[in-house]
Amino acid sequence: MARKKPSPADCAAQSVVLAEFAAKALVAAEHLAIKKKVVDGFDLDEAERALAADLPGLSGTLKKKLTKQDGEFTVADAAIILLASAESLLEGEPLMRLKLIFIAKKLTDCLQANVVPAVPAQVAARKSKPTDAVYQFKITLLGAQPTIWRRIQVKDCTLDKLHEHIQAAMGWTNSHLHQFEIKGERYGDPEFLDDGFEDSECGDSTRTNLSQILPMTGKRFAFTYEYDFGDGWQHEVLFEGSPPVNSKAKYPVCLEGERACPPEDCGGVWGYADFLVAIGNPRHEDHESMLEWIGGRFDPDEFDPKQSTKKMKRALPDW
């Protein structure tokens, strides 16, 4: 009997499950220090290895391993190939998707046999440790015209720490609540978000590391960060990849950006637009009051990445 070819919806659901499994396997391997352990049962045949070698996002070294029949594969190798297979399930012809599912099944079995039995019960329950990776993000304030943005590099850290880096790089003052939305899931500090909000279930940003939610392949990936639920400052956080660690650099760092951060409590992007009109026109009825409110001076085009870097290195005030 002919095998049923998977539908796009089936592949999308399977992609999520496989990607989550690969990410968890990598986290567990990191805890157990077995990422470089050579696995038993890596039984992709020649055709499957050739197909896997063509997957986007794999390193040149890993592609070469796949073209050699006697190549040895580590736990990290198997997880990364599985992750690349999961992401590729969303593209391609039905027959190709079916082949990728068979590859993913073999890799899942391999990781189950080599990682899962070695994971103590307490590993899954405790907070994961950050890796040594460096991540690059472009932060864009949505709705602002002209565009206000920053490009930063940070070491692996919790989402809560990333919140601090975004606050400092943008120029906010950490005076209001915030949350992330990643693949339809909300993340924040439960101490604040669970207080007085309905439907407040969210992931714990104080215990979730970037390495747990970013694509291991380095593929560009965007999510949102909201600051001040009253003014509703929405930011796109675009993961641009994981550059090599610069031994001479001191992270975090703001590489570049454009334009000043809006003043706190000015009414969101629409209120900020009105604010700029008022301070830019001496005849405007609110000109003097707005200048007094802001402290006498505000240049919307002013931005210095060096100053932002200094702020990123200093601890933010507690809310």
C-alpha positions as CSV (number, residue, x, y, z in Angstrom):
1,M,0.0,0.0,0.0
2,A,1.3,3.5,-0.9
3,R,2.3,5.7,1.9
4,K,0.1,8.8,2.4
5,K,2.0,12.0,1.6
6,P,1.8,14.5,4.5
7,S,-0.3,17.7,4.0
8,P,1.2,21.2,4.7
9,A,-0.8,21.4,7.9
10,D,0.6,18.0,9.1
11,C,4.1,19.1,8.3
12,A,3.7,22.4,10.1
13,A,2.6,20.7,13.3
14,Q,5.3,18.0,12.9
15,S,7.9,20.7,12.4
16,V,7.1,22.4,15.7
17,V,7.2,19.1,17.6
18,L,10.5,18.1,16.1
19,A,12.1,21.5,16.6
20,E,11.1,21.5,20.2
21,F,12.5,18.0,20.7
22,A,15.8,19.0,19.1
23,A,16.1,22.1,21.2
24,K,15.4,20.2,24.4
25,A,18.0,17.5,23.5
26,L,20.6,20.2,23.0
27,V,19.8,21.8,26.4
28,A,20.0,18.4,28.1
29,A,23.3,17.6,26.3
30,E,24.7,21.0,27.5
31,H,23.8,20.2,31.1
32,L,25.3,16.7,30.9
33,A,28.4,17.9,28.9
34,I,27.8,15.3,26.2
35,K,27.3,17.5,23.2
36,K,30.5,16.2,21.7
37,K,29.8,12.6,22.6
38,V,29.8,10.3,19.5
39,V,26.3,8.8,19.2
40,D,25.4,5.2,18.6
41,G,22.7,4.4,16.1
42,F,23.2,7.2,13.5
43,D,21.8,5.0,10.8
44,L,20.9,7.4,7.9
45,D,21.6,5.6,4.6
46,E,23.6,7.1,1.8
47,A,20.6,8.8,0.1
48,E,19.3,10.2,3.4
49,R,22.7,11.6,4.2
50,A,22.9,13.2,0.8
51,L,19.5,14.8,1.3
52,A,20.5,16.0,4.7
53,A,23.7,17.5,3.4
54,D,21.6,19.8,1.2
55,L,19.6,21.3,4.1
56,P,20.1,25.0,4.6
57,G,21.7,26.2,7.8
58,L,24.2,23.4,8.3
59,S,27.9,24.2,8.6
60,G,30.4,23.2,6.0
61,T,32.0,20.8,8.4
62,L,28.7,19.0,9.1
63,K,27.9,18.8,5.4
64,K,31.3,17.1,4.8
65,K,30.6,14.6,7.5
66,L,27.3,13.7,5.9
67,T,29.0,13.0,2.5
68,K,31.4,10.5,4.2
69,Q,30.0,7.1,4.9
70,D,32.5,6.5,7.8
71,G,31.9,9.9,9.5
72,E,31.2,10.0,13.2
73,F,28.4,12.2,14.5
74,T,28.0,13.8,17.9
75,V,24.9,14.4,19.9
76,A,25.0,18.1,18.9
77,D,25.4,17.1,15.2
78,A,22.3,14.9,15.4
79,A,20.2,17.6,17.1
80,I,21.3,20.3,14.6
81,I,20.5,18.0,11.6
82,L,17.1,17.3,13.2
83,L,16.4,21.0,13.7
84,A,17.3,21.7,10.1
85,S,15.1,18.9,8.9
86,A,12.2,20.3,11.0
87,E,12.6,23.7,9.5
88,S,12.7,22.4,6.0
89,L,9.4,20.5,6.5
90,L,7.7,23.8,5.9
91,E,9.0,24.0,2.3
92,G,9.4,21.7,-0.7
93,E,7.3,19.1,-2.5
94,P,5.2,16.5,-0.7
95,L,7.6,13.6,-1.5
96,M,10.5,15.6,-0.2
97,R,8.6,16.3,3.0
98,L,7.9,12.6,3.4
99,K,11.6,11.8,3.1
100,L,12.5,14.5,5.7
101,I,10.0,13.0,8.1
102,F,11.7,9.6,7.8
103,I,15.1,11.2,8.4
104,A,13.7,13.1,11.4
105,K,12.2,9.9,12.8
106,K,15.7,8.2,12.7
107,L,17.4,11.2,14.3
108,T,14.7,11.4,17.0
109,D,15.3,7.7,17.8
110,C,19.0,8.3,17.9
111,L,18.7,11.2,20.3
112,Q,16.3,9.3,22.5
113,A,18.8,6.4,22.8
114,N,21.8,8.6,23.5
115,V,20.5,11.5,25.5
116,V,17.2,10.8,27.3
117,P,18.4,7.8,29.4
118,A,21.3,10.0,30.7
119,V,19.1,12.8,31.9
120,P,18.5,12.8,35.6
121,A,15.0,13.8,36.7
122,Q,16.3,17.0,38.4
123,V,17.9,18.3,35.2
124,A,14.6,19.1,33.5
125,A,13.3,20.9,36.6
126,R,16.2,23.3,37.2
127,K,17.0,26.5,35.4
128,S,19.1,26.0,32.3
129,K,22.6,27.5,32.2
130,P,23.4,30.0,29.5
131,T,25.9,29.0,26.7
132,D,29.0,30.8,25.5
133,A,27.2,32.0,22.3
134,V,26.9,35.6,21.2
135,Y,23.6,36.7,19.5
136,Q,22.9,39.7,17.3
137,F,19.6,41.4,17.2
138,K,18.0,44.4,15.4
139,I,15.5,46.1,17.6
140,T,12.9,48.2,15.7
141,L,10.2,50.4,17.4
142,L,7.1,49.5,15.4
143,G,4.9,52.3,14.0
144,A,7.5,55.1,14.5
145,Q,8.2,57.3,11.5
146,P,11.1,57.8,10.7
147,T,12.2,54.4,11.9
148,I,13.9,54.2,15.4
149,W,16.1,51.1,15.6
150,R,19.2,49.6,17.3
151,R,21.5,46.7,16.4
152,I,23.0,44.9,19.5
153,Q,25.2,41.9,20.3
154,V,24.7,40.1,23.6
155,K,25.9,36.9,25.2
156,D,23.4,34.1,25.9
157,C,21.2,35.2,28.8
158,T,17.7,35.0,30.0
159,L,14.8,36.8,28.2
160,D,14.6,39.0,31.3
161,K,18.2,40.1,30.8
162,L,17.5,40.7,27.1
163,H,14.7,43.0,28.3
164,E,17.3,45.1,30.2
165,H,19.6,45.2,27.2
166,I,16.7,46.5,25.0
167,Q,15.7,49.1,27.6
168,A,19.3,50.4,27.8
169,A,20.0,50.3,24.1
170,M,16.7,52.0,23.1
171,G,16.9,54.6,25.9
172,W,13.8,53.5,28.0
173,T,13.9,53.8,31.8
174,N,12.4,50.5,32.9
175,S,9.5,52.2,34.5
176,H,6.6,50.0,33.2
177,L,5.7,46.4,32.7
178,H,6.9,44.5,29.7
179,Q,6.4,41.1,27.9
180,F,7.7,39.1,25.0
181,E,5.6,37.2,22.5
182,I,7.4,34.3,20.8
183,K,5.7,31.9,18.5
184,G,2.3,32.8,20.0
185,E,3.6,32.3,23.6
186,R,3.9,35.1,26.1
187,Y,7.0,35.5,28.3
188,G,7.4,37.8,31.3
189,D,8.3,38.0,34.9
190,P,5.4,36.1,36.7
191,E,6.0,38.2,39.8
192,F,4.5,41.2,37.9
193,L,2.4,39.7,35.1
194,D,0.4,37.4,37.4
195,D,-0.6,40.3,39.6
196,G,-4.1,41.6,38.7
197,F,-4.2,40.4,35.1
198,E,-6.7,37.9,33.7
199,D,-5.5,35.2,31.3
200,S,-2.1,35.8,32.6
201,E,-0.4,32.5,31.9
202,C,3.0,33.1,30.5
203,G,6.5,31.6,30.2
204,D,9.0,32.7,32.9
205,S,11.4,35.2,31.3
206,T,13.6,35.0,34.3
207,R,14.3,31.3,33.6
208,T,14.2,31.1,29.8
209,N,17.5,31.5,28.0
210,L,17.9,32.8,24.5
211,S,19.6,29.5,23.5
212,Q,16.3,27.8,24.3
213,I,14.2,29.8,21.9
214,L,16.5,30.8,19.0
215,P,17.0,28.7,15.9
216,M,20.2,26.6,16.4
217,T,20.9,26.9,12.7
218,G,21.3,30.7,12.9
219,K,18.3,31.3,10.7
220,R,16.8,34.8,11.0
221,F,13.9,34.8,13.5
222,A,11.6,37.6,14.7
223,F,9.5,38.0,17.8
224,T,7.9,41.0,19.6
225,Y,8.7,42.9,22.8
226,E,6.1,45.2,24.3
227,Y,6.9,47.8,26.8
228,D,4.4,49.9,28.8
229,F,1.0,48.4,28.3
230,G,-0.6,51.8,28.5
231,D,1.4,53.5,25.7
232,G,1.9,50.1,24.0
233,W,5.4,50.5,22.7
234,Q,5.8,47.5,20.3
235,H,9.2,46.4,19.2
236,E,10.3,43.9,16.6
237,V,13.2,41.8,17.8
238,L,15.0,40.3,14.8
239,F,17.5,37.6,15.5
240,E,20.2,38.1,12.8
241,G,22.5,35.2,13.7
242,S,25.3,34.1,16.1
243,P,28.6,35.8,15.1
244,P,31.9,34.4,16.3
245,V,32.9,35.5,19.8
246,N,35.4,38.4,19.6
247,S,37.9,37.8,22.4
248,K,38.7,41.6,22.5
249,A,35.0,42.7,22.7
250,K,33.2,43.3,26.0
251,Y,29.6,42.3,25.7
252,P,26.8,43.6,25.5
253,V,27.4,46.1,22.8
254,C,25.3,48.4,20.7
255,L,26.8,48.4,17.2
256,E,24.6,51.1,15.5
257,G,21.1,52.6,15.3
258,E,19.2,55.6,14.4
259,R,17.2,58.4,16.2
260,A,16.4,59.1,19.8
261,C,14.1,57.1,22.0
262,P,10.7,58.8,22.6
263,P,10.1,60.3,26.0
264,E,8.4,58.0,28.5
265,D,4.6,58.5,29.0
266,C,4.1,60.6,25.8
267,G,1.2,58.5,24.6
268,G,2.7,55.8,22.3
269,V,3.6,56.3,18.7
270,W,0.7,58.7,18.0
271,G,1.3,60.8,21.1
272,Y,5.0,60.9,20.1
273,A,4.1,62.2,16.7
274,D,2.0,65.0,18.2
275,F,4.8,65.8,20.7
276,L,7.3,66.3,17.8
277,V,4.9,68.6,16.0
278,A,4.5,70.7,19.2
279,I,8.2,71.1,20.0
280,G,9.1,71.7,16.3
281,N,6.7,74.7,16.0
282,P,7.3,77.7,18.3
283,R,3.8,78.9,17.5
284,H,2.1,75.7,18.6
285,E,-0.1,76.1,21.6
286,D,1.7,73.3,23.5
287,H,5.2,74.3,22.4
288,E,6.3,75.8,25.7
289,S,4.6,73.3,27.9
290,M,6.1,70.3,26.1
291,L,9.6,71.8,26.2
292,E,9.2,72.4,29.9
293,W,7.9,68.8,30.4
294,I,10.9,67.3,28.6
295,G,13.4,69.5,30.4
296,G,14.0,72.2,27.7
297,R,15.6,70.2,24.9
298,F,14.9,67.1,22.7
299,D,16.6,66.2,19.4
300,P,14.7,63.3,17.7
301,D,17.7,62.6,15.5
302,E,20.2,62.3,18.2
303,F,21.7,58.9,18.9
304,D,25.2,57.7,20.0
305,P,25.8,53.9,20.0
306,K,28.8,54.4,22.4
307,Q,26.5,55.9,25.0
308,S,24.0,53.1,24.5
309,T,26.7,50.6,25.0
310,K,27.7,52.2,28.3
311,K,24.1,52.1,29.5
312,M,23.9,48.4,28.5
313,K,26.9,47.6,30.7
314,R,25.3,49.3,33.7
315,A,22.6,47.6,35.7
316,L,19.1,49.1,35.1
317,P,17.1,50.4,38.1
318,D,14.5,48.0,39.5
319,W,10.9,48.7,38.5
